[in-house]
Amino acid sequence: MSAGFTFGSLGDILQLCQIGIAASKALSDTSGSVSDYKDLRHDIDRFVQILQNVIATYQEREHPERLSGIKFLIQSVCQDCASDLQEALDYFHTKYGPSFSGQRHRLNPKTIARKMGYAFKEKERLQQLRRKLSWTTQSLSLLLTIYNRNAARVNNSTLEGRYQEVLSKLQDMSKDIELQTVRLSEQHAGIKGLIITSATTSDHLESKATQDQKLAQEISNNTSSIQELSAMAETTMKVLVERRENDTSVRSYSGPGRTSKAPLLFEDSFGSVLEIPMEWVFCWEHLKILINNRFEHQLGHQNVLRGEYVLEDDISGQEVTSLPWAQVMRPGKKINMAMKFCRLNAAGSKSTEDYICPGCRTVMARKLDSNGNLMWYSPPSRNNSMNKG
């Protein structure tokens, strides 16, 4: 049985631990062991426990650089002890055979002789191995204790560094929270100011709305009043117009003044001026009846019946037939009559030829759709030189 060790890894320490367990088991299975066997087995068991602690240390912790020296010493001690233990185990196994195989055998003279020879001949070798195991166990215990303490310090330093880092971050977070608190306070103050401003603005708007409502009500009332005044003014105007017309009519018939009894002067198309008393006519229809009677059995009677004439103001020359009677007719007013002529062609439509005055035979240039006005007719008994065209 042989093995090569290159300590420095967890697998090598595990292999050493297995060797120690095998040696302890072989000693425990050897019947007839004396106290040296028990002591050696006890030393090997302690050594295995220490190795198990070393294994647990390797598995549970990280190994910082500052503990590399202690780690190297632990590896050196394990390597030294492993060499001696492996050498002793190989020696006993080669010399004494199955006695250290861990298997139970029946007692026979040959086996008993070997075990007795082992008990008397190898006592010094066992003592040396026990001293080696004891020294290795104590060394590993001391190194493991030192390693654990330094590792604890390293862990404490790491924890302290992490604590300081966390504390620094917490302080930064606290500062950020304070800044955010200040900003939130400012924003809260700004929002509060906006709320107050909004409330004030809302009050102003409500007041303005109330004023606008009152103003609209006043405007509505004023509009109603204006409409009423407009209706009253319109009624008053109608009354005034009616009164004026009535007063004009009354003055035309019987009102005071120099011309209140003067007749209406009417110059017909023959050039005759007729005096018509105002009490004879009261509207345009009465005057038309008088004109029709005037032209009965006279030249142009058919034209008069067809209404082919106009009545004009003697002073302004304005046509007055479209105006109200009371506005035009008053005592002493002179109205002139003018005939209208429209020549038709053979087809019955208006002609573009020139017109000839039926009285004086004067040629009149005209345009289409225009009328020729004759100032007056000349009666058949009168001289043509007296006619106007």
C-alpha positions in Angstrom: 0.0 0.0 0.0 1.6 3.3 -1.1 0.3 6.7 -2.0 1.9 9.9 -3.3 1.1 13.2 -1.5 1.2 16.7 -2.9 -0.3 18.7 -0.1 -1.8 22.1 -0.7 -5.2 21.0 -1.7 -8.3 19.8 0.1 -8.1 16.4 -1.6 -4.7 15.6 -0.1 -5.9 16.3 3.4 -8.9 14.1 2.9 -6.6 11.3 1.7 -4.5 11.7 4.8 -7.6 11.5 7.0 -8.7 8.3 5.3 -5.2 6.8 6.0 -5.5 7.7 9.7 -9.0 6.1 9.8 -7.8 2.9 8.2 -4.9 2.7 10.7 -7.2 3.2 13.6 -9.6 0.6 12.3 -6.8 -1.9 11.8 -5.6 -1.4 15.3 -9.1 -1.8 16.7 -9.7 -5.0 14.8 -6.4 -6.5 16.1 -7.4 -8.9 18.9 -5.1 -9.2 21.9 -3.8 -5.6 21.7 -2.0 -4.3 24.6 -2.1 -0.8 26.0 0.3 0.4 23.3 -2.2 -0.5 20.7 -4.9 1.5 22.5 -2.7 4.5 23.0 -1.6 4.5 19.4 -5.2 4.1 18.3 -6.2 7.0 20.6 -3.5 9.2 19.1 -4.6 8.3 15.5 -8.2 9.1 16.4 -7.2 12.5 17.8 -5.1 13.1 14.6 -8.2 12.3 12.5 -10.3 14.7 14.4 -7.8 17.5 13.9 -7.7 16.7 10.2 -11.5 16.8 10.1 -11.3 20.3 11.7 -8.8 21.3 9.0 -11.1 20.0 6.3 -14.0 21.9 7.8 -11.9 25.1 7.9 -11.0 24.7 4.2 -14.6 24.1 3.2 -16.3 26.9 5.2 -14.0 29.9 4.7 -12.3 31.9 2.1 -8.6 32.2 2.5 -7.3 35.7 2.5 -3.7 36.5 1.4 -2.6 37.6 4.8 -3.3 34.0 6.2 -1.2 32.3 3.4 1.7 31.8 5.9 -0.4 29.8 8.4 -1.9 27.9 5.5 1.5 26.9 4.3 2.6 25.7 7.8 -0.6 23.6 8.1 0.2 22.0 4.7 3.8 21.3 5.7 2.9 19.7 9.0 0.3 17.5 7.3 2.8 16.5 4.6 5.5 15.6 7.1 3.1 13.5 9.2 1.6 11.9 6.2 5.0 10.6 5.0 5.7 9.1 8.4 2.3 7.6 8.8 2.3 6.2 5.3 5.7 4.7 5.8 4.8 3.0 9.1 1.5 1.7 7.6 3.3 0.3 4.6 6.0 -1.3 6.9 3.5 -3.0 9.2 1.3 -4.1 6.3 4.2 -5.6 4.4 5.6 -7.4 7.4 2.6 -8.5 9.3 0.2 -9.0 6.4 -3.5 -9.5 7.1 -3.3 -8.5 10.7 -3.6 -4.9 9.6 -6.1 -5.5 6.8 -9.0 -4.7 8.9 -10.5 -8.2 8.5 -11.2 -10.6 11.3 -9.4 -14.0 11.2 -9.6 -17.0 13.3 -6.8 -17.4 15.8 -4.2 -19.8 14.7 -0.6 -20.4 15.9 0.8 -18.4 13.0 -1.3 -15.4 13.5 -0.6 -15.5 17.3 3.1 -15.7 16.7 3.0 -12.7 14.4 1.0 -10.6 16.8 3.4 -11.5 19.7 6.4 -10.6 17.5 4.7 -7.3 16.7 4.1 -6.6 20.4 7.7 -7.2 21.4 9.7 -6.1 18.4 7.9 -3.0 17.2 7.4 -1.2 20.5 10.1 1.4 19.8 8.7 2.1 16.3 5.2 2.5 17.8 6.5 4.9 20.4 8.2 7.0 17.7 5.0 7.0 15.6 2.9 8.1 18.7 5.3 10.9 19.4 5.1 12.0 15.8 1.3 11.9 15.8 1.2 13.7 19.2 3.5 16.5 17.9 1.5 16.7 14.6 -1.8 16.8 16.5 -0.6 19.6 18.8 1.0 21.6 15.9 -2.2 21.3 13.8 -4.3 22.3 16.8 -2.2 25.3 17.5 -2.0 26.3 13.8 -5.7 25.8 13.4 -6.4 27.9 16.5 -4.2 30.7 15.2 -5.7 30.4 11.8 -9.3 30.7 13.2 -8.4 33.7 15.3 -6.7 35.5 12.4 -9.5 34.5 10.1 -11.9 35.9 12.7 -9.9 39.1 12.7 -10.0 39.2 9.0 -13.7 38.5 9.0 -14.1 41.3 11.6 -12.1 43.6 9.5 -14.1 42.7 6.4 -17.3 43.1 8.4 -16.0 46.4 9.7 -15.2 47.5 6.2 -18.5 46.5 5.0 -20.1 48.1 7.9 -18.3 51.4 7.1 -19.3 51.0 3.5 -22.9 50.4 4.5 -22.7 53.3 7.0 -21.3 55.6 4.3 -24.1 54.6 1.9 -26.6 55.1 4.7 -25.2 58.6 5.3 -25.4 59.4 1.6 -28.9 58.1 1.5 -29.7 60.2 4.6 -28.3 63.3 2.9 -30.4 62.5 -0.2 -33.4 62.0 1.9 -32.8 65.4 3.6 -32.4 67.1 0.2 -35.6 65.4 -1.0 -37.3 66.5 2.2 -36.2 70.1 1.6 -37.4 69.9 -2.0 -40.7 68.3 -1.0 -41.1 71.1 1.6 -40.4 73.7 -1.1 -42.8 72.0 -3.5 -45.4 71.8 -0.7 -45.0 75.5 0.0 -45.3 76.2 -3.7 -48.4 74.0 -4.0 -49.9 75.7 -1.0 -49.3 79.1 -2.5 -50.9 77.9 -5.7 -53.9 76.6 -3.8 -54.2 80.0 -2.1 -53.8 81.8 -5.4 -56.3 79.5 -7.0 -58.7 80.1 -4.2 -58.3 83.9 -4.5 -58.7 83.7 -8.3 -61.7 81.5 -7.9 -63.2 84.1 -5.5 -62.4 86.9 -8.1 -64.0 84.8 -10.8 -67.1 84.1 -8.8 -67.3 87.9 -8.0 -66.8 88.7 -11.7 -69.4 86.1 -12.7 -71.9 87.6 -10.2 -71.1 91.1 -11.6 -71.5 89.9 -15.2 -74.7 88.2 -14.2 -76.0 91.5 -12.8 -74.8 93.4 -15.8 -76.5 90.9 -18.1 -79.7 91.3 -16.2 -79.4 95.1 -16.4 -78.7 94.9 -20.1 -81.7 92.6 -20.5 -83.8 95.1 -18.5 -82.4 98.0 -20.5 -83.1 96.1 -23.8 -86.6 95.5 -22.7 -86.9 99.2 -21.8 -85.4 100.2 -25.1 -87.8 98.0 -27.0 -90.6 99.5 -25.1 -89.3 103.0 -25.8 -88.9 102.0 -29.4 -92.4 100.8 -29.6 -93.6 103.9 -27.9 -91.6 106.1 -30.2 -92.9 104.2 -33.2 -96.5 104.6 -31.9 -95.8 108.3 -31.3 -94.4 108.8 -34.8 -97.5 107.1 -36.3 -99.7 109.4 -34.1 -97.7 112.4 -35.2 -97.8 111.5 -38.8 -101.5 110.9 -38.6 -102.0 114.2 -36.8 -99.9 116.0 -39.4 -101.9 114.4 -42.2 -105.1 115.3 -40.5 -103.8 118.8 -39.8 -102.7 119.2 -43.4 -106.1 118.0 -44.6 -107.9 120.2 -42.2 -105.7 123.2 -43.3 -106.3 122.3 -46.9 -110.0 122.3 -46.4 -110.8 124.9 -43.8 -107.5 125.9 -42.1 -106.7 129.6 -41.5 -104.2 131.4 -43.8 -104.2 133.3 -47.0 -104.1 130.2 -49.2 -106.3 127.9 -47.1 -109.2 128.4 -49.5 -107.0 128.6 -52.7 -107.9 126.0 -55.3 -105.7 123.3 -56.7 -104.2 124.4 -60.0 -104.1 121.6 -62.7 -102.6 122.2 -66.2 -103.7 119.4 -68.6 -102.0 118.2 -71.7 -103.9 120.8 -73.8 -102.2 123.6 -71.9 -105.4 124.6 -70.1 -105.1 125.5 -66.4 -108.0 124.4 -64.4 -108.8 125.5 -60.8 -110.1 122.6 -58.8 -111.5 123.4 -55.3 -109.8 121.4 -52.6 -113.1 120.2 -51.2 -113.8 118.3 -54.5 -111.0 115.9 -54.3 -109.6 113.9 -51.4 -107.4 111.3 -53.1 -105.7 110.4 -56.3 -108.7 108.4 -57.5 -110.9 111.5 -57.4 -108.3 113.4 -59.4 -108.1 110.6 -62.0 -111.9 110.7 -62.4 -111.8 114.4 -63.1 -109.0 113.9 -65.6 -111.0 111.1 -67.4 -114.0 113.4 -67.6 -111.9 116.3 -68.8 -110.6 114.2 -71.8 -113.9 112.7 -72.7 -114.6 113.2 -76.4 -111.1 114.8 -76.7 -107.9 113.8 -78.4 -106.0 111.3 -76.3 -108.9 110.0 -74.3 -107.9 106.4 -74.9 -104.4 107.2 -73.7 -105.8 108.7 -70.5 -108.0 105.7 -69.9 -105.0 103.5 -70.2 -103.1 105.7 -67.8 -100.5 106.8 -70.3 -99.7 110.1 -68.5 -97.8 111.4 -65.6 -98.5 114.2 -63.0 -95.5 116.4 -62.1 -94.8 119.1 -59.6 -94.8 122.5 -61.4 -91.8 123.7 -59.5 -89.5 120.7 -59.2 -90.8 118.6 -62.1 -90.9 115.5 -59.8 -93.5 112.9 -60.5 -96.0 113.0 -57.7 -98.4 110.2 -58.4 -96.3 107.8 -56.2 -96.4 110.1 -53.2 -99.1 110.3 -50.5 -102.0 112.6 -51.4 -101.8 114.6 -48.2 -98.0 115.1 -48.6 -98.4 116.6 -52.1 -101.8 118.3 -52.3 -102.3 121.6 -50.5 -104.1 124.8 -51.4 -102.5 126.7 -54.3 -100.5 123.7 -55.5 -100.0 123.5 -59.3 -99.8 120.1 -60.9 -98.8 119.6 -64.6 -100.0 116.8 -66.8 -97.7 115.2 -69.4 -98.8 112.4 -71.9 -96.7 109.3 -72.5 -96.4 107.8 -76.0 -95.0 104.3 -76.9 -95.0 103.4 -80.5 -95.5 99.7 -81.5 -94.2 98.0 -84.6 -96.2 95.6 -86.8 -95.4 92.7 -84.5 -96.9 94.5 -81.5 -93.6 95.0 -79.7 -91.8 98.3 -79.0 -90.1 99.8 -82.0 -86.7 101.3 -82.2 -87.9 104.0 -84.7 -88.1 107.6 -83.7 -91.3 109.1 -82.3 -93.3 112.0 -83.9 -95.3 114.3 -81.7 -98.9 113.8 -82.7 -99.6 117.6 -82.1 -96.7 119.4 -83.8 -95.2 116.5 -85.7 -91.8 117.0 -84.0 -89.4 114.0 -84.4 -88.0 112.8 -81.1 -84.9 110.6 -80.8 -85.3 107.8 -78.3 -83.9 104.6 -77.0 -85.5 101.3 -76.6 -87.8 101.0 -73.6 -88.0 104.8 -73.2 -91.2 106.9 -73.3 -91.9 110.2 -75.0 -93.7 112.8 -72.9 -96.0 115.4 -74.6 -96.4 118.6 -72.6 -99.9 119.2 -74.0 -102.2 118.5 -76.9 -103.4 121.2 -79.2 -107.2 121.2 -79.5 -108.4 120.8 -83.2 -109.8 124.4 -83.1 -106.4 125.9 -82.1 -103.4 127.0 -84.3 -100.6 124.4 -84.4 -98.1 127.2 -83.6 -99.5 127.4 -80.1 -98.6 123.7 -79.5 -95.6 122.6 -77.5 -93.8 119.4 -78.3 
